[in-house]
C-alpha cells in the first residue's frame, strides 16, 4: 500500500451550525490558518445563509 504524505494542506468539511449537516468540503493550509475555519455559506436544507464550522472530513 502507498503511504499518504503528511503535508501542510488538509481536507476539511464544513458543517452547518443549524441543521448539523456537512454540506461543503474544502482545503485548509495548517501553516496559514491555525484556528478553526468559520464561514457564512448557503445551506440548501435550510434554504438560507448560515454559519458553517470546520469539522473532520471522512
Residue pairs with C-beta under 8 A, 6 or more apart in sequence:
8 29
8 30
8 31
9 27
9 28
9 29
9 30
10 27
10 28
10 30
11 25
11 26
11 27
11 28
11 57
12 25
12 26
12 27
12 28
12 37
12 54
12 55
12 56
12 57
13 22
13 24
13 25
13 54
13 55
13 56
13 57
13 58
14 22
14 23
14 24
14 25
14 26
14 37
14 39
14 41
14 52
14 53
14 54
14 55
15 21
15 22
15 23
15 52
15 53
15 54
15 55
16 22
16 23
16 41
16 43
16 45
16 46
16 50
16 51
16 52
17 50
17 51
17 52
17 53
18 43
18 46
18 50
18 51
19 43
19 45
19 46
19 50
21 43
21 45
22 55
22 57
23 41
23 43
23 44
23 45
23 52
24 41
24 52
25 57
26 37
28 37
28 54
36 53
36 54
37 53
37 54
38 51
38 52
38 53
38 54
39 51
39 52
40 49
40 50
40 51
40 52
41 49
41 50
41 52
42 48
42 49
43 49
43 50
43 52
